[in-house]
Amino acid sequence: MGLTNPNFSEWLYYFKLDVAHLTQFQYSMLSLMGAILLSVGVAVYSIWLKEVETRTLLTIALCV
């Protein structure tokens, strides 16, 4: 599919493997950790931060 419709994610995958010298295992573990942390972030937001004002959340995000 990338031959007819190239996208940035395929280029980034080969960049990480060839230029950044990541192994496929490291790349997959980073992807897995990203998905897990994204799920944790959604849970934290839905449990505790749903009622907080948007400006306050943006300020917290800038500090982090």
N, C-alpha and C positions, 0 to 999 in steps of 0.2 A: 504494500500500500504506500510505502514511503517513496517509491519510484515515481508514481503518478501524482502523489499528493504529499510532497515533503513537508515535514513539520519540525519545529524546533526541538521537541523532546527527543527525537531520534538523534539529532546532532549532539545534543547535550549528553546523551547516554555514552556515545563514543568518545566525546571529549573527556568525560569523567574516567573512562577506562584507559584511554591512551595517554592523554596529557597529564591528568591528575594522578595516574598510576593507582587507581583503586581497583581492587579485585571485584569480580562479580558478587562474591559473598559480602564484601563490605558495602557495595552498592545496594544489595538487597536488604541488608540489615539497617542501613540508613533509611531506606524507603519504609521498612516495617516500623522503625522507631518514629518516623514522621507521622505515619498513620495512627499509631497508638497515642502519641502526644496530641494529635489533632482531636482524637476522640475524648481524651481527658480534658482538653480545653473546652470542647463543646459541653461536656458534663458540668464543668466548673461554672461556665456561663449560665447554663440553664438552671442550676441549683442556687447559686449565690449572687450572680451579677446581673440577673435579668431586670431587677428593679432599679439598678444604679443608672444615673444620668449618663448620656452618651459623652458629654464633655469630660466627665470624670474618668470614664473608661479610656478615652483617648489620651488623657494625661498619664494614666497608669501605663498605657502601652508605650508612650514616649519615654517614660522613666525606665521601663524594662529594656 
